[in-house]
Amino acid sequence: MKITISFQSLEHTPSLDSRIQEKTKKLEKYLEGKTHAKWNCYVEDHVHYAEIDLLGPKCEFHASANSDSLYKSIDLVVSKLEKQLHKKHERQRNKIHRKIEKPVILDYETAWTDYDEDKFGDVG
């Protein structure tokens, strides 16, 4: 997984970087193949915002959150994204296990012998 982090109006600190890396690794269990996580963190009017765009071969997700602390914002974003990924995973799993039962005809000669001709009248 490729991770891109950008900070606007903030200092880039190793602790924030490691926190984002740690939280992004947590999302890998839902994803397969090459994915790219783009983080964007910024501050406006003393409110900390965190956004993530998760781009994969068959998926595209976005989540954003804000709070008084950037660490809280990161946690909120990851929880929102986990909900989205879990929902997608459940849909796929249910789709695989959902089977449509088709009628089975065991004996072709007797398949049409049990209908009542009076119901159909003169169709021809």
DRENDO-1510 file (C-alpha; in Angstrom, 1 decimal, always signed):
<recs>
REC; n; res; u; v; w
REC; 1; MET; +0.0; +0.0; +0.0 .
REC; 2; LYS; +1.3; +3.4; -1.0 .
REC; 3; ILE; +0.6; +6.2; +1.5 .
REC; 4; THR; +0.9; +9.9; +0.7 .
REC; 5; ILE; +0.5; +12.4; +3.5 .
REC; 6; SER; +0.2; +16.2; +3.1 .
REC; 7; PHE; -0.1; +18.8; +5.8 .
REC; 8; GLN; -1.4; +22.3; +5.4 .
REC; 9; SER; -1.0; +24.9; +8.0 .
REC; 10; LEU; +0.6; +22.2; +10.2 .
REC; 11; GLU; +4.1; +21.0; +11.1 .
REC; 12; HIS; +5.0; +17.6; +9.9 .
REC; 13; THR; +6.1; +15.6; +13.0 .
REC; 14; PRO; +7.3; +12.1; +13.1 .
REC; 15; SER; +4.7; +11.2; +15.7 .
REC; 16; LEU; +1.8; +12.3; +13.4 .
REC; 17; ASP; +3.5; +10.4; +10.5 .
REC; 18; SER; +3.8; +7.2; +12.5 .
REC; 19; ARG; +0.2; +7.5; +13.8 .
REC; 20; ILE; -1.1; +7.8; +10.2 .
REC; 21; GLN; +1.1; +5.0; +9.0 .
REC; 22; GLU; -0.2; +2.8; +11.9 .
REC; 23; LYS; -3.8; +3.6; +11.3 .
REC; 24; THR; -3.5; +3.0; +7.5 .
REC; 25; LYS; -1.9; -0.4; +8.0 .
REC; 26; LYS; -5.0; -1.3; +10.0 .
REC; 27; LEU; -7.1; -0.9; +6.9 .
REC; 28; GLU; -5.1; -3.4; +4.8 .
REC; 29; LYS; -7.1; -6.4; +6.0 .
REC; 30; TYR; -10.1; -5.2; +4.0 .
REC; 31; LEU; -8.1; -4.5; +0.8 .
REC; 32; GLU; -6.5; -6.6; -1.9 .
REC; 33; GLY; -4.0; -5.5; -4.6 .
REC; 34; LYS; -2.3; -2.2; -5.1 .
REC; 35; THR; -4.0; +0.6; -3.2 .
REC; 36; HIS; -3.1; +4.2; -2.6 .
REC; 37; ALA; -4.0; +6.1; +0.5 .
REC; 38; LYS; -3.9; +9.9; +0.2 .
REC; 39; TRP; -4.1; +11.7; +3.6 .
REC; 40; ASN; -4.7; +15.4; +3.8 .
REC; 41; CYS; -4.5; +17.1; +7.3 .
REC; 42; TYR; -5.1; +20.8; +7.9 .
REC; 43; VAL; -6.3; +23.4; +10.4 .
REC; 44; GLU; -9.0; +26.0; +10.0 .
REC; 45; ASP; -10.1; +28.3; +12.8 .
REC; 46; HIS; -8.5; +26.1; +15.5 .
REC; 47; VAL; -10.4; +23.0; +14.2 .
REC; 48; HIS; -8.3; +20.1; +13.0 .
REC; 49; TYR; -9.4; +18.3; +9.8 .
REC; 50; ALA; -8.3; +14.9; +8.5 .
REC; 51; GLU; -9.3; +13.5; +5.1 .
REC; 52; ILE; -8.4; +10.3; +3.4 .
REC; 53; ASP; -8.9; +9.1; -0.2 .
REC; 54; LEU; -8.4; +5.4; -0.6 .
REC; 55; LEU; -8.0; +4.3; -4.2 .
REC; 56; GLY; -7.8; +0.7; -5.3 .
REC; 57; PRO; -8.2; -1.4; -8.4 .
REC; 58; LYS; -11.9; -1.9; -7.9 .
REC; 59; CYS; -12.8; +0.6; -5.2 .
REC; 60; GLU; -12.7; +4.2; -4.3 .
REC; 61; PHE; -13.5; +5.5; -0.8 .
REC; 62; HIS; -13.4; +8.9; +0.9 .
REC; 63; ALA; -13.8; +9.9; +4.5 .
REC; 64; SER; -13.3; +13.1; +6.4 .
REC; 65; ALA; -13.6; +14.3; +10.0 .
REC; 66; ASN; -12.9; +17.2; +12.3 .
REC; 67; SER; -12.3; +17.7; +16.0 .
REC; 68; ASP; -10.3; +19.8; +18.4 .
REC; 69; SER; -7.3; +17.5; +18.1 .
REC; 70; LEU; -5.7; +16.0; +15.0 .
REC; 71; TYR; -5.2; +12.7; +16.7 .
REC; 72; LYS; -9.0; +12.5; +17.3 .
REC; 73; SER; -9.7; +13.5; +13.7 .
REC; 74; ILE; -7.4; +10.7; +12.4 .
REC; 75; ASP; -9.2; +8.1; +14.6 .
REC; 76; LEU; -12.6; +9.3; +13.5 .
REC; 77; VAL; -11.6; +9.1; +9.8 .
REC; 78; VAL; -10.3; +5.6; +10.2 .
REC; 79; SER; -13.4; +4.5; +12.0 .
REC; 80; LYS; -15.6; +5.9; +9.2 .
REC; 81; LEU; -13.5; +4.3; +6.6 .
REC; 82; GLU; -13.6; +1.0; +8.4 .
REC; 83; LYS; -17.4; +1.1; +8.4 .
REC; 84; GLN; -17.4; +1.7; +4.6 .
REC; 85; LEU; -14.9; -1.1; +4.0 .
REC; 86; HIS; -16.7; -3.5; +6.3 .
REC; 87; LYS; -20.0; -2.8; +4.5 .
REC; 88; LYS; -18.5; -3.4; +1.1 .
REC; 89; HIS; -16.9; -6.6; +2.4 .
REC; 90; GLU; -20.2; -7.9; +3.8 .
REC; 91; ARG; -22.0; -7.1; +0.5 .
REC; 92; GLN; -19.5; -9.1; -1.5 .
REC; 93; ARG; -19.6; -12.0; +1.0 .
REC; 94; ASN; -23.4; -12.0; +0.9 .
REC; 95; LYS; -23.4; -11.8; -2.9 .
REC; 96; ILE; -21.2; -14.9; -3.2 .
REC; 97; HIS; -23.2; -17.0; -0.8 .
REC; 98; ARG; -26.6; -16.0; -2.3 .
REC; 99; LYS; -27.8; -18.7; -4.6 .
REC; 100; ILE; -30.8; -18.7; -6.8 .
REC; 101; GLU; -32.5; -22.1; -6.8 .
REC; 102; LYS; -33.7; -23.2; -10.2 .
REC; 103; PRO; -36.4; -25.8; -10.6 .
REC; 104; VAL; -35.0; -29.3; -11.3 .
REC; 105; ILE; -36.8; -31.5; -13.8 .
REC; 106; LEU; -35.9; -35.1; -13.0 .
REC; 107; ASP; -37.9; -36.9; -15.7 .
REC; 108; TYR; -38.6; -35.1; -19.0 .
REC; 109; GLU; -41.3; -37.4; -20.2 .
REC; 110; THR; -43.5; -36.9; -17.1 .
REC; 111; ALA; -42.8; -33.2; -16.7 .
REC; 112; TRP; -45.8; -32.1; -18.7 .
REC; 113; THR; -48.3; -34.9; -17.8 .
REC; 114; ASP; -49.7; -33.3; -14.7 .
REC; 115; TYR; -51.3; -30.2; -16.1 .
REC; 116; ASP; -55.1; -29.9; -16.5 .
REC; 117; GLU; -56.2; -29.3; -20.1 .
REC; 118; ASP; -59.5; -27.8; -19.0 .
REC; 119; LYS; -57.7; -24.8; -17.4 .
REC; 120; PHE; -56.0; -23.8; -20.7 .
REC; 121; GLY; -59.0; -24.2; -23.0 .
REC; 122; ASP; -58.4; -23.9; -26.6 .
REC; 123; VAL; -55.1; -22.1; -26.8 .
REC; 124; GLY; -54.2; -23.1; -30.4 .
</recs>
